[in-house]
Amino acid sequence: NIILTADTTLTGTTSTIAGTVNGSGHDLTLNFSGDTTIAGPSFTGINDLSTGNGGNTVLSGSLTTTGSQTYDDNIVLSADTTLTGTGSKFAGTVSGSGSRSPRGAVREQEQSDGTGSSSGAC
């Protein structure tokens, strides 16, 4: 489990986050050159979430932020994924995993103030 005490940037080759992440209102940036795996964690209190640095972000489960979510690398959905925040930006491709049926759907939910945008699926 991770508890942020300030805006945080993690860098490296690969990362797997399978536990809880408590942002305490701070931003989290994940810049890994390999795969960044976010496997259904319970994200709480994260303001803005960003990923990048040329790798892939592998998503599954529910990811919630109070701010935006920016994915500046390719996204691989290993299961159905729900993104909740003020908006999501996808700079790379969004694809599903190999033999999964359905291959995974990404859905963006709006915050109670009506912000957010439409959903898509692969």
N, C-alpha and C positions, 0 to 999 in steps of 0.2 A: 504494500500500500504506500502511496505517495501523498504527502501533504506539502503544498507550496507555501512558502512564507514570503515570496516576492515573485515578480514576473520572472519566468524561468525559460531558458533555452537549453535543450539537451542535444548534443551532437555526437556523431560516431558513425559506425558502420551499420549495425542492425539494432533494433529495439523491439521488445515484446512487452506490452502493458496489458496484463490480464487481471490485475487487482483493481482496487479503487484508487481514484485520483481526486483529492480534495484541493481545489484551487484557491480557496479562501478569497475569491474575488480577483485572482491574478491571472495573467495571460500565460499560456503554455505553448512553446514553439518546439517542434520535434524535427530536427534536421539531420537525417541519417541517409548515407549514400546507398545503403542496401534497403532491405524491407523494414518498415515500421509496422508492427502488428498491434492493432488495438482490438482485442478480442472480447467484446461485450462487457467492458468494465463499467462500473458505476461512476461516471464523471459527475462530480458535484462541485459547484462553486467556481468552475472555470469561467473566466471572462471570454477572451478570444483564444481559439485553438488554431494553430498553423502547422502545416507539415511541408517539407521540401527537401532540397539538396540532391535531387536527381534519382532517388530511389523510388520505391513503391510504398504506398500506404495500404495495408490490408485491413479492411474493416469488417466487423460483424457486430450485431447487437445494437443497443441504443446509446447514442452519444449526445449528451446535452451540454450546452454552454449558455451563459447569459448574454454573450456577445456573438461575434461571427465565427465561422469556421472557414479557413482558407486552406485548400489542398493544392499546393504548387507542384505536385508530382502526380504520377499515375495512381489511380485508385483500383484496387482489386477487392471485390466483394466476395467474402468467403461464405456469407449467409445473408439473410435479409437484414437490412441496416436502416435504422431510423435516425436522422439528424435533426436535432431540435436546437434552435438558436435564432439570432436575428437575421441570419442569411448564411448561405454557403456558396463558396466559389470553387470551381473545379478548373484548374489550368491544364490538366493532362487528360488522359483517357479514363473512362470508367468502364470496367469490365467485370464479369462474373467469374467464378472459379470453374475449373474443368468439368467435372461430371455432375455437378450439383443440378438438381431439377426441382424448382425453377433455379436459374443460375444466380439469383440474388436480385433484390430490388432495393433501390435507394429511395427514400421518401424523406422530404424535408417538411417538418411541421412548423407552423407559425407560432410565435409567442403570443401571449394574450393581447398585446398591443397591435396585432395585425401585421407585423413585419414578417418577412420571409418570402419565399417564392414558390413557384410550381415544382412539382415532383417529376422525376424521371425514372426510367427502369432500363436495365440492360438485359 
